[in-house]
Amino acid sequence: MTTAASLAATAALVGDPARAAMLGALLDGLALTATELAITAGITAQTASGHLGRLVEGRLLGVARQGRHRYFRLASPEVARMLESILVAGAEPWPEPSRATPRISPALREARTCYDHLAGRLGVGLADALVARGLIVLGEEAGEATEAGRAWLAAFGLPVAPARTRRLFCRPCLDWSERRPHLAGTLGAALCRRCEDLGWIARVRGSRAVSVTPAGRRGFAEAFGLVLPDDRNSGGTGPSGGVWGRSQGVGAQVPQKVR
């Protein structure tokens, strides 16, 4: 199949409203049954079966059998990134969930991984904090650390110069849920690993979502001046019920324990 034909075939698979709804429902990394996906798309089980067969054949979905059930999930991280790119390119934000539209979990919007770096409100907040404190400068395609930023990054345990790789040291990556950039590149990946090593974030099993630990709430406030919502004060609405903001009087400080 030629490149043009392959692109057209993939676009046709994604472009159908029912198939798009099912693909969107799988963006959080979970595996769902045909029945669950049919309900999400607002179609019959028989119709869903036909759509799912085409998506598997088109290598957009993978399927695994467990007992009497078949579970469908996105075939690869590349498929997830393609779908997120389509969401970013769209003129309108993702609609509120309904029977015919995919439900994007609040946890995924709050904090998740995008390939190997942090995304969602957490990822965007960290990028904003680094820029606001004059530690990095982000252009449209790439970024770099400032002189003050190199010292801060080194103290925080992050690389201060591009590694010997073709990958960019620092670049903006447009966040599909926030519609603003988070931090990618070598630095973005290193920041994600460092936060995990410090015990500030924990990966959610079976999903690309990550949770912020109590130590992480303190650490992000101290190091980045980033105040994350506290579930206990969010009126029982979960992470999305809190308020994201900047703590007052907190500069670009590195907590003693991470120096």
Contacts in CASP RR format, 6 or more apart in sequence:
PFRMAT RR
TARGET T0000
AUTHOR 0000-0000-0000
METHOD contacts of the structure
MODEL  1
MTTAASLAATAALVGDPARAAMLGALLDGLALTATELAITAGITAQTASG
HLGRLVEGRLLGVARQGRHRYFRLASPEVARMLESILVAGAEPWPEPSRA
TPRISPALREARTCYDHLAGRLGVGLADALVARGLIVLGEEAGEATEAGR
AWLAAFGLPVAPARTRRLFCRPCLDWSERRPHLAGTLGAALCRRCEDLGW
IARVRGSRAVSVTPAGRRGFAEAFGLVLPDDRNSGGTGPSGGVWGRSQGV
GAQVPQKVR
1 9 0 8 1.000
9 58 0 8 1.000
10 58 0 8 1.000
10 60 0 8 1.000
13 19 0 8 1.000
13 54 0 8 1.000
13 55 0 8 1.000
13 58 0 8 1.000
13 60 0 8 1.000
14 20 0 8 1.000
14 23 0 8 1.000
14 60 0 8 1.000
14 83 0 8 1.000
14 86 0 8 1.000
16 51 0 8 1.000
17 41 0 8 1.000
17 100 0 8 1.000
18 41 0 8 1.000
18 42 0 8 1.000
18 43 0 8 1.000
18 47 0 8 1.000
18 48 0 8 1.000
18 51 0 8 1.000
19 41 0 8 1.000
19 51 0 8 1.000
19 54 0 8 1.000
19 55 0 8 1.000
21 40 0 8 1.000
21 41 0 8 1.000
21 42 0 8 1.000
21 100 0 8 1.000
21 101 0 8 1.000
21 102 0 8 1.000
22 37 0 8 1.000
22 40 0 8 1.000
22 41 0 8 1.000
22 48 0 8 1.000
22 51 0 8 1.000
22 52 0 8 1.000
22 55 0 8 1.000
22 72 0 8 1.000
22 102 0 8 1.000
23 55 0 8 1.000
23 60 0 8 1.000
23 61 0 8 1.000
23 74 0 8 1.000
23 79 0 8 1.000
23 83 0 8 1.000
23 102 0 8 1.000
24 83 0 8 1.000
24 102 0 8 1.000
24 104 0 8 1.000
25 32 0 8 1.000
25 36 0 8 1.000
25 37 0 8 1.000
25 40 0 8 1.000
25 41 0 8 1.000
25 102 0 8 1.000
25 103 0 8 1.000
26 32 0 8 1.000
26 37 0 8 1.000
26 61 0 8 1.000
26 72 0 8 1.000
26 73 0 8 1.000
26 74 0 8 1.000
26 102 0 8 1.000
27 74 0 8 1.000
27 80 0 8 1.000
27 83 0 8 1.000
27 84 0 8 1.000
27 102 0 8 1.000
27 104 0 8 1.000
27 108 0 8 1.000
28 104 0 8 1.000
28 105 0 8 1.000
28 107 0 8 1.000
28 108 0 8 1.000
28 112 0 8 1.000
28 207 0 8 1.000
28 208 0 8 1.000
28 209 0 8 1.000
29 73 0 8 1.000
29 74 0 8 1.000
29 80 0 8 1.000
29 206 0 8 1.000
29 207 0 8 1.000
29 208 0 8 1.000
30 73 0 8 1.000
30 206 0 8 1.000
30 207 0 8 1.000
31 64 0 8 1.000
31 71 0 8 1.000
31 72 0 8 1.000
31 73 0 8 1.000
32 40 0 8 1.000
32 71 0 8 1.000
32 72 0 8 1.000
32 73 0 8 1.000
33 69 0 8 1.000
33 70 0 8 1.000
33 71 0 8 1.000
33 72 0 8 1.000
34 45 0 8 1.000
34 48 0 8 1.000
34 49 0 8 1.000
34 52 0 8 1.000
34 70 0 8 1.000
34 72 0 8 1.000
35 45 0 8 1.000
35 48 0 8 1.000
37 48 0 8 1.000
37 52 0 8 1.000
37 72 0 8 1.000
38 44 0 8 1.000
38 45 0 8 1.000
38 47 0 8 1.000
38 48 0 8 1.000
39 99 0 8 1.000
40 99 0 8 1.000
40 101 0 8 1.000
40 102 0 8 1.000
40 103 0 8 1.000
41 48 0 8 1.000
41 51 0 8 1.000
41 100 0 8 1.000
42 99 0 8 1.000
42 100 0 8 1.000
43 51 0 8 1.000
52 61 0 8 1.000
52 63 0 8 1.000
52 72 0 8 1.000
53 61 0 8 1.000
55 61 0 8 1.000
55 72 0 8 1.000
56 62 0 8 1.000
56 63 0 8 1.000
56 72 0 8 1.000
59 75 0 8 1.000
60 74 0 8 1.000
60 75 0 8 1.000
60 79 0 8 1.000
61 72 0 8 1.000
61 73 0 8 1.000
61 74 0 8 1.000
61 75 0 8 1.000
61 79 0 8 1.000
62 72 0 8 1.000
62 73 0 8 1.000
62 74 0 8 1.000
62 75 0 8 1.000
63 70 0 8 1.000
63 71 0 8 1.000
63 72 0 8 1.000
63 73 0 8 1.000
64 70 0 8 1.000
64 71 0 8 1.000
64 73 0 8 1.000
65 71 0 8 1.000
74 80 0 8 1.000
74 83 0 8 1.000
77 115 0 8 1.000
80 208 0 8 1.000
81 114 0 8 1.000
81 115 0 8 1.000
84 114 0 8 1.000
84 176 0 8 1.000
85 176 0 8 1.000
87 94 0 8 1.000
87 176 0 8 1.000
88 174 0 8 1.000
88 175 0 8 1.000
88 176 0 8 1.000
88 179 0 8 1.000
93 179 0 8 1.000
94 101 0 8 1.000
94 104 0 8 1.000
94 176 0 8 1.000
94 177 0 8 1.000
95 101 0 8 1.000
97 103 0 8 1.000
97 104 0 8 1.000
104 177 0 8 1.000
105 207 0 8 1.000
105 209 0 8 1.000
106 238 0 8 1.000
106 239 0 8 1.000
106 240 0 8 1.000
107 204 0 8 1.000
107 207 0 8 1.000
107 209 0 8 1.000
107 211 0 8 1.000
107 239 0 8 1.000
108 120 0 8 1.000
108 177 0 8 1.000
108 207 0 8 1.000
108 208 0 8 1.000
108 209 0 8 1.000
109 120 0 8 1.000
109 121 0 8 1.000
109 177 0 8 1.000
109 178 0 8 1.000
109 240 0 8 1.000
110 120 0 8 1.000
110 121 0 8 1.000
110 122 0 8 1.000
110 209 0 8 1.000
110 229 0 8 1.000
110 239 0 8 1.000
110 240 0 8 1.000
111 118 0 8 1.000
111 119 0 8 1.000
111 120 0 8 1.000
111 121 0 8 1.000
111 122 0 8 1.000
111 123 0 8 1.000
111 201 0 8 1.000
111 209 0 8 1.000
111 210 0 8 1.000
111 211 0 8 1.000
111 212 0 8 1.000
111 239 0 8 1.000
112 118 0 8 1.000
112 119 0 8 1.000
112 120 0 8 1.000
112 207 0 8 1.000
112 208 0 8 1.000
112 209 0 8 1.000
112 210 0 8 1.000
113 119 0 8 1.000
113 192 0 8 1.000
113 203 0 8 1.000
113 208 0 8 1.000
113 210 0 8 1.000
114 120 0 8 1.000
114 173 0 8 1.000
114 175 0 8 1.000
114 182 0 8 1.000
114 184 0 8 1.000
114 208 0 8 1.000
115 184 0 8 1.000
116 188 0 8 1.000
116 189 0 8 1.000
116 192 0 8 1.000
117 123 0 8 1.000
117 173 0 8 1.000
117 182 0 8 1.000
117 183 0 8 1.000
117 184 0 8 1.000
117 185 0 8 1.000
117 188 0 8 1.000
117 189 0 8 1.000
117 191 0 8 1.000
117 192 0 8 1.000
118 126 0 8 1.000
118 182 0 8 1.000
118 183 0 8 1.000
118 188 0 8 1.000
118 191 0 8 1.000
118 192 0 8 1.000
118 195 0 8 1.000
118 201 0 8 1.000
118 210 0 8 1.000
119 173 0 8 1.000
119 175 0 8 1.000
119 177 0 8 1.000
119 182 0 8 1.000
120 175 0 8 1.000
120 177 0 8 1.000
120 178 0 8 1.000
120 182 0 8 1.000
121 177 0 8 1.000
121 178 0 8 1.000
121 244 0 8 1.000
122 201 0 8 1.000
122 210 0 8 1.000
122 212 0 8 1.000
122 220 0 8 1.000
122 228 0 8 1.000
123 175 0 8 1.000
123 182 0 8 1.000
123 183 0 8 1.000
124 175 0 8 1.000
124 178 0 8 1.000
124 180 0 8 1.000
124 181 0 8 1.000
124 182 0 8 1.000
125 182 0 8 1.000
125 224 0 8 1.000
125 226 0 8 1.000
125 244 0 8 1.000
126 182 0 8 1.000
126 183 0 8 1.000
126 191 0 8 1.000
126 220 0 8 1.000
126 224 0 8 1.000
126 226 0 8 1.000
127 138 0 8 1.000
127 172 0 8 1.000
127 181 0 8 1.000
127 182 0 8 1.000
127 183 0 8 1.000
128 180 0 8 1.000
129 224 0 8 1.000
129 225 0 8 1.000
129 226 0 8 1.000
129 246 0 8 1.000
130 136 0 8 1.000
130 183 0 8 1.000
130 224 0 8 1.000
131 137 0 8 1.000
131 138 0 8 1.000
132 246 0 8 1.000
133 152 0 8 1.000
133 251 0 8 1.000
133 252 0 8 1.000
134 146 0 8 1.000
134 148 0 8 1.000
134 149 0 8 1.000
134 252 0 8 1.000
135 145 0 8 1.000
135 146 0 8 1.000
135 148 0 8 1.000
135 149 0 8 1.000
135 152 0 8 1.000
135 153 0 8 1.000
135 252 0 8 1.000
136 143 0 8 1.000
136 144 0 8 1.000
136 145 0 8 1.000
136 146 0 8 1.000
136 149 0 8 1.000
136 170 0 8 1.000
136 183 0 8 1.000
136 187 0 8 1.000
137 143 0 8 1.000
137 144 0 8 1.000
137 146 0 8 1.000
138 170 0 8 1.000
138 171 0 8 1.000
138 172 0 8 1.000
138 181 0 8 1.000
138 183 0 8 1.000
139 172 0 8 1.000
140 172 0 8 1.000
141 171 0 8 1.000
141 172 0 8 1.000
142 168 0 8 1.000
142 169 0 8 1.000
142 170 0 8 1.000
142 171 0 8 1.000
143 168 0 8 1.000
143 169 0 8 1.000
143 170 0 8 1.000
143 171 0 8 1.000
143 172 0 8 1.000
144 169 0 8 1.000
144 170 0 8 1.000
145 153 0 8 1.000
145 160 0 8 1.000
145 169 0 8 1.000
145 170 0 8 1.000
145 187 0 8 1.000
148 252 0 8 1.000
149 160 0 8 1.000
149 252 0 8 1.000
150 160 0 8 1.000
150 161 0 8 1.000
151 160 0 8 1.000
152 252 0 8 1.000
152 254 0 8 1.000
153 159 0 8 1.000
153 160 0 8 1.000
153 187 0 8 1.000
154 160 0 8 1.000
155 254 0 8 1.000
155 258 0 8 1.000
155 259 0 8 1.000
156 194 0 8 1.000
156 223 0 8 1.000
156 254 0 8 1.000
156 258 0 8 1.000
157 194 0 8 1.000
157 258 0 8 1.000
158 187 0 8 1.000
158 190 0 8 1.000
158 191 0 8 1.000
158 194 0 8 1.000
159 169 0 8 1.000
159 186 0 8 1.000
159 187 0 8 1.000
159 190 0 8 1.000
161 169 0 8 1.000
162 168 0 8 1.000
162 169 0 8 1.000
162 186 0 8 1.000
163 169 0 8 1.000
163 186 0 8 1.000
165 186 0 8 1.000
167 185 0 8 1.000
167 186 0 8 1.000
168 184 0 8 1.000
168 185 0 8 1.000
168 186 0 8 1.000
169 185 0 8 1.000
169 186 0 8 1.000
169 187 0 8 1.000
170 183 0 8 1.000
170 184 0 8 1.000
170 185 0 8 1.000
170 186 0 8 1.000
170 187 0 8 1.000
170 188 0 8 1.000
171 183 0 8 1.000
171 184 0 8 1.000
171 185 0 8 1.000
172 181 0 8 1.000
172 182 0 8 1.000
172 183 0 8 1.000
172 184 0 8 1.000
173 181 0 8 1.000
173 182 0 8 1.000
173 183 0 8 1.000
173 184 0 8 1.000
173 185 0 8 1.000
174 180 0 8 1.000
174 181 0 8 1.000
175 181 0 8 1.000
175 182 0 8 1.000
183 191 0 8 1.000
192 201 0 8 1.000
195 201 0 8 1.000
195 216 0 8 1.000
196 202 0 8 1.000
196 203 0 8 1.000
198 215 0 8 1.000
198 216 0 8 1.000
198 219 0 8 1.000
198 258 0 8 1.000
199 213 0 8 1.000
199 215 0 8 1.000
199 216 0 8 1.000
200 212 0 8 1.000
200 213 0 8 1.000
200 215 0 8 1.000
200 216 0 8 1.000
200 219 0 8 1.000
200 220 0 8 1.000
201 210 0 8 1.000
201 211 0 8 1.000
201 212 0 8 1.000
201 213 0 8 1.000
201 216 0 8 1.000
202 210 0 8 1.000
202 211 0 8 1.000
202 213 0 8 1.000
203 210 0 8 1.000
204 210 0 8 1.000
204 211 0 8 1.000
212 220 0 8 1.000
212 228 0 8 1.000
217 228 0 8 1.000
217 230 0 8 1.000
218 255 0 8 1.000
219 255 0 8 1.000
220 226 0 8 1.000
220 227 0 8 1.000
220 228 0 8 1.000
221 227 0 8 1.000
221 228 0 8 1.000
221 247 0 8 1.000
221 250 0 8 1.000
222 250 0 8 1.000
222 253 0 8 1.000
222 255 0 8 1.000
223 252 0 8 1.000
223 253 0 8 1.000
223 254 0 8 1.000
223 255 0 8 1.000
223 258 0 8 1.000
224 252 0 8 1.000
225 246 0 8 1.000
225 247 0 8 1.000
225 250 0 8 1.000
225 251 0 8 1.000
226 244 0 8 1.000
226 245 0 8 1.000
226 246 0 8 1.000
226 247 0 8 1.000
227 243 0 8 1.000
227 244 0 8 1.000
227 245 0 8 1.000
227 246 0 8 1.000
227 247 0 8 1.000
228 244 0 8 1.000
229 238 0 8 1.000
229 239 0 8 1.000
229 240 0 8 1.000
229 241 0 8 1.000
229 242 0 8 1.000
229 243 0 8 1.000
229 244 0 8 1.000
230 242 0 8 1.000
231 238 0 8 1.000
231 239 0 8 1.000
231 242 0 8 1.000
233 242 0 8 1.000
234 240 0 8 1.000
234 241 0 8 1.000
234 242 0 8 1.000
235 241 0 8 1.000
END
